[in-house]
Amino acid sequence: MTNERPIIWITGQPGAGKSTVGRALLQSLQEAGEDAFLVDGDDLRALTENADYSPAGREANIRRAQDIALYLSRQGRIAIVAVVAPFRWMREEFKARAFVKEVFVHTSEVRGREHYHSEAYGAPESDYLDLDTTDVSVEEGVGAIRSFVGLD
């Protein structure tokens, strides 16, 4: 028997608002009494000292995030993961083997992190929430994610 909880996988290019929405979602869920944890890409890279942005370095970082999220989910916690995760095939593979709800965060605004953009980024094609943060408040984004995941 498992008490597996959802993994909310927030993906998108740097500067789109993944971490901002992820932190606000974490706070919202915790205030509602949910046991949730945020795995942020920048924090994960700092913790593992992974400054490798090559395809292999990105893949290693994504695998670490997936392993942590799966562990948390199986422990009964809601895992929120906010990482670029440019490889669609890796996200789809993960969605096929775990309880993952994918959120694609993007914007048309220039927010100063464009130099970190991944040229190889593959936007989701199916089974995801499309969250354009250009004209949506953080609170509206959190509400949309909670509804999408069924946590409203």
Secondary structure, 3 states (H helix, E strand, C coil): CCCCCCEEEEECCCCCCHHHHHHHHHHHHHHCCCCEEEEEHHHHHHHHCCCCCCHHHHHHHHHHHHHHHHHHHHCCCEEEEECCCCCHHHHHHHHHHCCEEEEEEECCCCCCCHHHCCCCCCCCCCCEEEEECCCCCHHHHHHHHHHHHCCC
